[in-house]
Amino acid sequence: MAVPKKKTSKGKRNQRHATWKGKATIAAEKALSIGKSVLTGRAQGFVYPMNESSEDESD
């Protein structure tokens, strides 16, 4: 016979949501930091593709 599951408390739900939103904030900060370092040319340890076709067109 099927048994209903226990209801999750509001505290547990809020804690889970806070963790999820906190991870998003950290990811956004990392992305912004990497973007800034790429634009300033100080990126180290981050590989991004260079657009080689634009260099060939200028020659």
C-alpha positions as CSV (number, residue, x, y, z in Angstrom):
1,M,0.0,0.0,0.0
2,A,1.2,3.5,-0.9
3,V,2.4,5.7,2.0
4,P,2.3,9.5,1.6
5,K,5.6,11.3,1.9
6,K,6.4,13.7,4.8
7,K,5.9,17.4,4.1
8,T,9.2,19.4,3.8
9,S,9.3,22.2,6.4
10,K,9.5,25.9,5.3
11,G,12.9,26.1,7.0
12,K,14.3,23.3,4.9
13,R,12.8,24.7,1.7
14,N,14.2,28.2,2.4
15,Q,17.6,26.8,3.2
16,R,17.7,24.9,-0.1
17,H,16.6,27.9,-2.0
18,A,19.2,30.1,-0.3
19,T,22.0,27.6,-1.2
20,W,20.8,27.5,-4.8
21,K,20.7,31.3,-5.1
22,G,24.1,31.6,-3.4
23,K,25.7,29.4,-6.0
24,A,24.2,31.6,-8.8
25,T,25.8,34.7,-7.2
26,I,29.2,33.0,-6.9
27,A,29.0,31.9,-10.6
28,A,28.0,35.4,-11.7
29,E,30.9,37.0,-9.8
30,K,33.4,34.5,-11.4
31,A,32.1,35.2,-14.9
32,L,32.4,38.9,-14.4
33,S,35.9,38.5,-13.0
34,I,37.0,36.3,-15.9
35,G,35.4,38.8,-18.4
36,K,37.2,41.7,-16.9
37,S,40.6,39.9,-16.9
38,V,40.1,38.9,-20.6
39,L,39.3,42.5,-21.6
40,T,42.3,43.9,-19.8
41,G,44.6,41.2,-21.2
42,R,45.6,39.9,-17.8
43,A,43.9,36.5,-18.2
44,Q,46.0,33.6,-17.0
45,G,44.9,30.0,-17.0
46,F,41.8,30.8,-19.0
47,V,41.7,29.6,-22.6
48,Y,39.4,31.3,-25.0
49,P,39.4,31.0,-28.8
50,M,41.0,33.8,-30.8
51,N,39.1,34.8,-34.0
52,E,41.7,33.9,-36.6
53,S,39.6,34.8,-39.6
54,S,39.6,38.5,-38.7
55,E,43.4,38.4,-38.5
56,D,43.6,36.8,-42.0
57,E,41.3,39.5,-43.5
58,S,43.4,42.3,-42.3
59,D,46.6,41.0,-44.1
